Amino acid sequence: MCHTKSMKKETTYCPAAVSGIYEALELLLPVHEEIHAWWVGLLYLPDGEVNYSEWSERTLALLWNDVALYV
């Protein structure tokens, strides 16, 4: 488990999780655009800003489950 530091009160930041999320999104895009779009909708706000509360080790684990299913 990686160490986290607080970016906002309700948000934790883990560089390894962020890197893994980007990697998983890149893998999903060419094989399942709908699932990729759903994840992007979760990870980013409608105005394009990062939804920091969703960028976590938990999200990374769930996202990699989708990668395992579809890639």
Buried (B, 14 or more C-beta within 10 A) or exposed (E): EEEBEEEEEEBBBBEEBBEBBEBBBEBBBEEBEEBBEEBEEBBBEEEEEEBBEBBBBEBBEBBBEBBEEEE
